[in-house]
Amino acid sequence: MAQRLHLVFGGELIDPSKTVFRNVDDIHIVGIFPNYETAHSAWKAEAQRTVDNAHMRYFIAHLHRLRDEEQLASPTEELGA
């Protein structure tokens, strides 16, 4: 069974209607989670914690989608070669 990793991260955006961070150095990495359910719980906790700041946004990135398990080497792996 393939592992389904999810990254939860967030930070302050320049404009709440876009996804451009004000300062990339200040991005908060919440963590990497083994399934969507735990990632969603972590995302929700951070989103609720920062609800008073309209410019703060948290995201869930599906890390497992960066890999194509059907190929010997995915394009992501080839970048590091």
N, CA, C and O atoms as a GROMACS GRO file, in nm:
protein
  324
    1MET      N    1   0.084  -0.119   0.000
    1MET     CA    2   0.000   0.000   0.000
    1MET      C    3   0.089   0.125   0.000
    1MET      O    4   0.185   0.134   0.076
    2ALA      N    5   0.057   0.219  -0.084
    2ALA     CA    6   0.135   0.342  -0.094
    2ALA      C    7   0.111   0.430   0.028
    2ALA      O    8   0.002   0.435   0.084
    3GLN      N    9   0.214   0.498   0.067
    3GLN     CA   10   0.205   0.591   0.180
    3GLN      C   11   0.149   0.724   0.130
    3GLN      O   12   0.192   0.773   0.026
    4ARG      N   13   0.056   0.782   0.201
    4ARG     CA   14  -0.011   0.905   0.161
    4ARG      C   15   0.027   1.018   0.258
    4ARG      O   16  -0.045   1.045   0.354
    5LEU      N   17   0.139   1.082   0.232
    5LEU     CA   18   0.187   1.187   0.321
    5LEU      C   19   0.125   1.322   0.286
    5LEU      O   20   0.102   1.353   0.169
    6HIS      N   21   0.100   1.402   0.390
    6HIS     CA   22   0.040   1.534   0.373
    6HIS      C   23   0.118   1.635   0.457
    6HIS      O   24   0.148   1.611   0.574
    7LEU      N   25   0.150   1.747   0.396
    7LEU     CA   26   0.222   1.856   0.462
    7LEU      C   27   0.123   1.967   0.496
    7LEU      O   28   0.045   2.010   0.410
    8VAL      N   29   0.124   2.013   0.621
    8VAL     CA   30   0.041   2.126   0.663
    8VAL      C   31   0.134   2.243   0.691
    8VAL      O   32   0.229   2.232   0.769
    9PHE      N   33   0.106   2.356   0.625
    9PHE     CA   34   0.190   2.475   0.640
    9PHE      C   35   0.103   2.598   0.620
    9PHE      O   36  -0.008   2.591   0.567
   10GLY      N   37   0.156   2.712   0.662
   10GLY     CA   38   0.081   2.836   0.644
   10GLY      C   39   0.163   2.957   0.679
   10GLY      O   40   0.279   2.947   0.721
   11GLY      N   41   0.101   3.071   0.662
   11GLY     CA   42   0.168   3.196   0.692
   11GLY      C   43   0.083   3.314   0.652
   11GLY      O   44  -0.032   3.299   0.608
   12GLU      N   45   0.139   3.430   0.666
   12GLU     CA   46   0.068   3.552   0.635
   12GLU      C   47   0.077   3.583   0.486
   12GLU      O   48   0.186   3.580   0.427
   13LEU      N   49  -0.037   3.612   0.426
   13LEU     CA   50  -0.043   3.643   0.284
   13LEU      C   51  -0.039   3.794   0.261
   13LEU      O   52  -0.081   3.871   0.347
   14ILE      N   53   0.011   3.835   0.146
   14ILE     CA   54   0.013   3.977   0.110
   14ILE      C   55  -0.131   4.026   0.092
   14ILE      O   56  -0.167   4.134   0.139
   15ASP      N   57  -0.211   3.945   0.024
   15ASP     CA   58  -0.350   3.979  -0.006
   15ASP      C   59  -0.434   3.853   0.024
   15ASP      O   60  -0.404   3.747  -0.031
   16PRO      N   61  -0.536   3.862   0.108
   16PRO     CA   62  -0.614   3.743   0.144
   16PRO      C   63  -0.684   3.675   0.026
   16PRO      O   64  -0.725   3.560   0.038
   17SER      N   65  -0.697   3.744  -0.086
   17SER     CA   66  -0.763   3.683  -0.202
   17SER      C   67  -0.665   3.609  -0.293
   17SER      O   68  -0.705   3.551  -0.394
   18LYS      N   69  -0.536   3.611  -0.257
   18LYS     CA   70  -0.433   3.543  -0.336
   18LYS      C   71  -0.353   3.448  -0.246
   18LYS      O   72  -0.375   3.445  -0.125
   19THR      N   73  -0.262   3.372  -0.304
   19THR     CA   74  -0.181   3.279  -0.224
   19THR      C   75  -0.033   3.314  -0.230
   19THR      O   76   0.050   3.225  -0.248
   20VAL      N   77   0.000   3.442  -0.216
   20VAL     CA   78   0.139   3.488  -0.216
   20VAL      C   79   0.173   3.525  -0.071
   20VAL      O   80   0.110   3.612  -0.011
   21PHE      N   81   0.275   3.459  -0.017
   21PHE     CA   82   0.314   3.484   0.122
   21PHE      C   83   0.387   3.617   0.135
   21PHE      O   84   0.464   3.656   0.048
   22ARG      N   85   0.361   3.686   0.246
   22ARG     CA   86   0.427   3.812   0.275
   22ARG      C   87   0.578   3.791   0.292
   22ARG      O   88   0.658   3.868   0.239
   23ASN      N   89   0.616   3.688   0.366
   23ASN     CA   90   0.757   3.660   0.390
   23ASN      C   91   0.776   3.508   0.393
   23ASN      O   92   0.734   3.441   0.488
   24VAL      N   93   0.838   3.455   0.291
   24VAL     CA   94   0.857   3.309   0.280
   24VAL      C   95   0.938   3.255   0.398
   24VAL      O   96   0.918   3.141   0.439
   25ASP      N   97   1.030   3.335   0.451
   25ASP     CA   98   1.110   3.291   0.567
   25ASP      C   99   1.025   3.267   0.691
   25ASP      O  100   1.068   3.197   0.783
   26ASP      N  101   0.906   3.325   0.696
   26ASP     CA  102   0.818   3.311   0.812
   26ASP      C  103   0.710   3.206   0.796
   26ASP      O  104   0.619   3.198   0.878
   27ILE      N  105   0.718   3.125   0.690
   27ILE     CA  106   0.617   3.020   0.672
   27ILE      C  107   0.627   2.922   0.789
   27ILE      O  108   0.736   2.877   0.826
   28HIS      N  109   0.512   2.891   0.845
   28HIS     CA  110   0.503   2.799   0.959
   28HIS      C  111   0.477   2.658   0.906
   28HIS      O  112   0.372   2.630   0.847
   29ILE      N  113   0.573   2.569   0.928
   29ILE     CA  114   0.557   2.429   0.891
   29ILE      C  115   0.497   2.358   1.013
   29ILE      O  116   0.563   2.341   1.115
   30VAL      N  117   0.371   2.319   1.001
   30VAL     CA  118   0.304   2.252   1.111
   30VAL      C  119   0.355   2.109   1.123
   30VAL      O  120   0.384   2.062   1.233
   31GLY      N  121   0.366   2.040   1.010
   31GLY     CA  122   0.418   1.904   1.013
   31GLY      C  123   0.377   1.823   0.892
   31GLY      O  124   0.303   1.869   0.805
   32ILE      N  125   0.428   1.700   0.888
   32ILE     CA  126   0.394   1.603   0.784
   32ILE      C  127   0.312   1.493   0.853
   32ILE      O  128   0.350   1.444   0.959
   33PHE      N  129   0.202   1.457   0.790
   33PHE     CA  130   0.108   1.365   0.853
   33PHE      C  131   0.083   1.244   0.763
   33PHE      O  132   0.089   1.255   0.641
   34PRO      N  133   0.055   1.128   0.824
   34PRO     CA  134   0.045   1.003   0.748
   34PRO      C  135  -0.086   0.984   0.673
   34PRO      O  136  -0.097   0.892   0.591
   35ASN      N  137  -0.184   1.068   0.699
   35ASN     CA  138  -0.312   1.055   0.627
   35ASN      C  139  -0.384   1.190   0.629
   35ASN      O  140  -0.348   1.281   0.704
   36TYR      N  141  -0.485   1.200   0.544
   36TYR     CA  142  -0.556   1.326   0.530
   36TYR      C  143  -0.630   1.365   0.658
   36TYR      O  144  -0.637   1.483   0.692
   37GLU      N  145  -0.684   1.268   0.727
   37GLU     CA  146  -0.762   1.297   0.847
   37GLU      C  147  -0.679   1.370   0.954
   37GLU      O  148  -0.724   1.469   1.010
   38THR      N  149  -0.558   1.320   0.981
   38THR     CA  150  -0.474   1.387   1.082
   38THR      C  151  -0.421   1.520   1.030
   38THR      O  152  -0.405   1.614   1.107
   39ALA      N  153  -0.395   1.528   0.900
   39ALA     CA  154  -0.352   1.656   0.841
   39ALA      C  155  -0.464   1.758   0.852
   39ALA      O  156  -0.439   1.874   0.886
   40HIS      N  157  -0.585   1.717   0.825
   40HIS     CA  158  -0.699   1.807   0.833
   40HIS      C  159  -0.720   1.856   0.976
   40HIS      O  160  -0.751   1.974   0.998
   41SER      N  161  -0.703   1.770   1.073
   41SER     CA  162  -0.716   1.810   1.214
   41SER      C  163  -0.611   1.914   1.251
   41SER      O  164  -0.642   2.012   1.319
   42ALA      N  165  -0.488   1.893   1.205
   42ALA     CA  166  -0.380   1.990   1.232
   42ALA      C  167  -0.407   2.122   1.161
   42ALA      O  168  -0.388   2.230   1.218
   43TRP      N  169  -0.453   2.114   1.035
   43TRP     CA  170  -0.487   2.235   0.959
   43TRP      C  171  -0.597   2.313   1.029
   43TRP      O  172  -0.588   2.435   1.043
   44LYS      N  173  -0.699   2.244   1.073
   44LYS     CA  174  -0.814   2.309   1.138
   44LYS      C  175  -0.771   2.377   1.267
   44LYS      O  176  -0.815   2.489   1.296
   45ALA      N  177  -0.687   2.312   1.345
   45ALA     CA  178  -0.639   2.370   1.471
   45ALA      C  179  -0.563   2.500   1.445
   45ALA      O  180  -0.584   2.599   1.516
   46GLU      N  181  -0.475   2.501   1.346
   46GLU     CA  182  -0.397   2.622   1.314
   46GLU      C  183  -0.486   2.730   1.255
   46GLU      O  184  -0.471   2.848   1.287
   47ALA      N  185  -0.579   2.692   1.168
   47ALA     CA  186  -0.671   2.790   1.108
   47ALA      C  187  -0.756   2.856   1.216
   47ALA      O  188  -0.779   2.977   1.212
   48GLN      N  189  -0.803   2.778   1.312
   48GLN     CA  190  -0.884   2.834   1.420
   48GLN      C  191  -0.800   2.920   1.514
   48GLN      O  192  -0.848   3.021   1.566
   49ARG      N  193  -0.676   2.881   1.535
   49ARG     CA  194  -0.587   2.957   1.624
   49ARG      C  195  -0.558   3.096   1.568
   49ARG      O  196  -0.537   3.190   1.643
   50THR      N  197  -0.557   3.108   1.436
   50THR     CA  198  -0.521   3.235   1.371
   50THR      C  199  -0.642   3.303   1.305
   50THR      O  200  -0.624   3.388   1.218
   51VAL      N  201  -0.762   3.266   1.345
   51VAL     CA  202  -0.884   3.315   1.281
   51VAL      C  203  -0.897   3.468   1.287
   51VAL      O  204  -0.963   3.526   1.201
   52ASP      N  205  -0.838   3.532   1.384
   52ASP     CA  206  -0.850   3.678   1.397
   52ASP      C  207  -0.765   3.755   1.297
   52ASP      O  208  -0.784   3.876   1.281
   53ASN      N  209  -0.673   3.688   1.229
   53ASN     CA  210  -0.588   3.754   1.129
   53ASN      C  211  -0.633   3.710   0.990
   53ASN      O  212  -0.606   3.598   0.948
   54ALA      N  213  -0.702   3.799   0.920
   54ALA     CA  214  -0.758   3.766   0.788
   54ALA      C  215  -0.650   3.733   0.685
   54ALA      O  216  -0.680   3.672   0.582
   55HIS      N  217  -0.526   3.772   0.710
   55HIS     CA  218  -0.418   3.746   0.614
   55HIS      C  219  -0.349   3.611   0.638
   55HIS      O  220  -0.269   3.568   0.555
   56MET      N  221  -0.379   3.545   0.747
   56MET     CA  222  -0.317   3.415   0.776
   56MET      C  223  -0.395   3.304   0.707
   56MET      O  224  -0.518   3.299   0.714
   57ARG      N  225  -0.322   3.215   0.639
   57ARG     CA  226  -0.384   3.100   0.574
   57ARG      C  227  -0.296   2.977   0.596
   57ARG      O  228  -0.173   2.985   0.596
   58TYR      N  229  -0.362   2.865   0.614
   58TYR     CA  230  -0.295   2.737   0.624
   58TYR      C  231  -0.342   2.647   0.511
   58TYR      O  232  -0.456   2.657   0.465
   59PHE      N  233  -0.254   2.559   0.467
   59PHE     CA  234  -0.280   2.474   0.351
   59PHE      C  235  -0.241   2.330   0.381
   59PHE      O  236  -0.158   2.304   0.469
   60ILE      N  237  -0.302   2.238   0.308
   60ILE     CA  238  -0.262   2.098   0.311
   60ILE      C  239  -0.207   2.064   0.173
   60ILE      O  240  -0.277   2.078   0.072
   61ALA      N  241  -0.083   2.021   0.168
   61ALA     CA  242  -0.020   1.978   0.043
   61ALA      C  243  -0.016   1.826   0.043
   61ALA      O  244   0.028   1.763   0.139
   62HIS      N  245  -0.061   1.767  -0.065
   62HIS     CA  246  -0.063   1.622  -0.080
   62HIS      C  247   0.073   1.576  -0.134
   62HIS      O  248   0.092   1.567  -0.255
   63LEU      N  249   0.165   1.547  -0.044
   63LEU     CA  250   0.301   1.512  -0.085
   63LEU      C  251   0.305   1.386  -0.170
   63LEU      O  252   0.391   1.373  -0.258
   64HIS      N  253   0.216   1.294  -0.146
   64HIS     CA  254   0.215   1.169  -0.223
   64HIS      C  255   0.186   1.194  -0.371
   64HIS      O  256   0.219   1.110  -0.455
   65ARG      N  257   0.126   1.306  -0.403
   65ARG     CA  258   0.097   1.337  -0.543
   65ARG      C  259   0.220   1.384  -0.620
   65ARG      O  260   0.217   1.395  -0.742
   66LEU      N  261   0.327   1.412  -0.549
   66LEU     CA  262   0.451   1.451  -0.615
   66LEU      C  263   0.523   1.331  -0.675
   66LEU      O  264   0.616   1.347  -0.755
   67ARG      N  265   0.480   1.214  -0.637
   67ARG     CA  266   0.544   1.091  -0.685
   67ARG      C  267   0.447   1.015  -0.775
   67ARG      O  268   0.327   1.011  -0.749
   68ASP      N  269   0.500   0.956  -0.879
   68ASP     CA  270   0.421   0.869  -0.964
   68ASP      C  271   0.471   0.728  -0.938
   68ASP      O  272   0.574   0.687  -0.992
   69GLU      N  273   0.399   0.656  -0.857
   69GLU     CA  274   0.443   0.523  -0.813
   69GLU      C  275   0.447   0.420  -0.927
   69GLU      O  276   0.507   0.314  -0.911
   70GLU      N  277   0.384   0.450  -1.039
   70GLU     CA  278   0.380   0.355  -1.151
   70GLU      C  279   0.508   0.359  -1.235
   70GLU      O  280   0.534   0.265  -1.310
   71GLN      N  281   0.587   0.464  -1.224
   71GLN     CA  282   0.710   0.477  -1.302
   71GLN      C  283   0.831   0.442  -1.216
   71GLN      O  284   0.827   0.456  -1.094
   72LEU      N  285   0.939   0.396  -1.282
   72LEU     CA  286   1.061   0.362  -1.209
   72LEU      C  287   1.119   0.485  -1.139
   72LEU      O  288   1.163   0.476  -1.025
   73ALA      N  289   1.118   0.599  -1.207
   73ALA     CA  290   1.168   0.724  -1.148
   73ALA      C  291   1.071   0.836  -1.187
   73ALA      O  292   1.049   0.862  -1.305
   74SER      N  293   1.015   0.900  -1.088
   74SER     CA  294   0.922   1.010  -1.118
   74SER      C  295   1.003   1.133  -1.155
   74SER      O  296   1.122   1.140  -1.124
   75PRO      N  297   0.942   1.231  -1.222
   75PRO     CA  298   1.012   1.355  -1.257
   75PRO      C  299   1.073   1.424  -1.136
   75PRO      O  300   1.178   1.486  -1.146
   76THR      N  301   1.008   1.413  -1.020
   76THR     CA  302   1.061   1.474  -0.897
   76THR      C  303   1.195   1.412  -0.859
   76THR      O  304   1.289   1.483  -0.824
   77GLU      N  305   1.203   1.278  -0.865
   77GLU     CA  306   1.327   1.209  -0.831
   77GLU      C  307   1.438   1.244  -0.928
   77GLU      O  308   1.554   1.254  -0.887
   78GLU      N  309   1.406   1.262  -1.055
   78GLU     CA  310   1.506   1.291  -1.156
   78GLU      C  311   1.569   1.428  -1.134
   78GLU      O  312   1.684   1.450  -1.173
   79LEU      N  313   1.497   1.522  -1.073
   79LEU     CA  314   1.553   1.655  -1.049
   79LEU      C  315   1.674   1.648  -0.958
   79LEU      O  316   1.766   1.729  -0.973
   80GLY      N  317   1.676   1.555  -0.865
   80GLY     CA  318   1.787   1.544  -0.771
   80GLY      C  319   1.906   1.469  -0.825
   80GLY      O  320   2.010   1.465  -0.760
   81ALA      N  321   1.894   1.408  -0.942
   81ALA     CA  322   2.002   1.325  -0.997
   81ALA      C  323   2.116   1.407  -1.051
   81ALA      O  324   2.214   1.351  -1.100
   0.00000   0.00000   0.00000
